[in-house]
Amino acid sequence: MPEVILTGAAGRIEGRYSPGKKENAPIALILHPHPKAGGHMNNPVAVQLYHLFMKRGFAVLRFNFRGVGRSQGEFDSGLGELADAASALDWLQANNPAATQTWVAGYQFGAYIGMQLLMRRPETDGFISVSPPTNMYDFSFLAPCPASGLFLHGENDTIVPPNEVERVVAKLRTQKGITIDYEVVPGANHFWVDKLTEVETRVGNYLDKRLEAEPA
């Protein structure tokens, strides 16, 4: 899990990178929760997502948004963070030019940034969106959503009530050509306290299903 330093619009970006098992391994970018709420790349959910892709042979990168850890710059209300994510994906693609698939996975604020990145990178094949803050940010930019993916949410999430996510999912499901999976985990809150195994199981099962249907 070597440390890597990337160059972004605000300067240095600190990351952790796991190379793929094959030269043409698929790639995955992992995005962490809100920097102003203590979010960083070593958040347990972000690390869990990182390992789920790593175990399946992906080349995986997680990194700190600007102003977090050793990444330079200051919080930029999402605009700069989207630029950071784009720089990170550029780096991942440059280091894996033969990659067969591209995935983006994010938790909370990272899910919001990830979905925006998805709209700007049509080559993306799939996404994982854990606890997306659909009541805090406008997700109407997903028109149309360019890839199939999974929304995973906690039934007891009081910060982002499940019905707020269902509203977005219902809209996306009217589109043709993509499939949106939506799973609500009983007993799970916004922070997945004591429920990390559910993230592992449900995201893992989803990835296995997709990779079986579309081998990377």
HELIX and SHEET records of a PDB file:
HELIX    1   1 PRO A   35  ALA A   37  5                                   3    
HELIX    2   2 PRO A   44  LYS A   55  1                                  12    
HELIX    3   3 LEU A   79  ASN A   95  1                                  17    
HELIX    4   4 PHE A  109  ARG A  120  1                                  12    
HELIX    5   5 PRO A  162  LEU A  172  1                                  11    
HELIX    6   6 LEU A  196  ALA A  213  1                                  18    
SHEET    1   A 8 GLU A   3  GLY A   8  0                                        
SHEET    2   A 8 GLY A  11  SER A  18 -1                                        
SHEET    3   A 8 ALA A  59  PHE A  63 -1                                        
SHEET    4   A 8 ILE A  27  LEU A  31  1                                        
SHEET    5   A 8 THR A 102  TYR A 107  1                                        
SHEET    6   A 8 GLY A 126  VAL A 130  1                                        
SHEET    7   A 8 SER A 148  GLY A 154  1                                        
SHEET    8   A 8 ILE A 180  VAL A 185  1                                        
END                                                                             
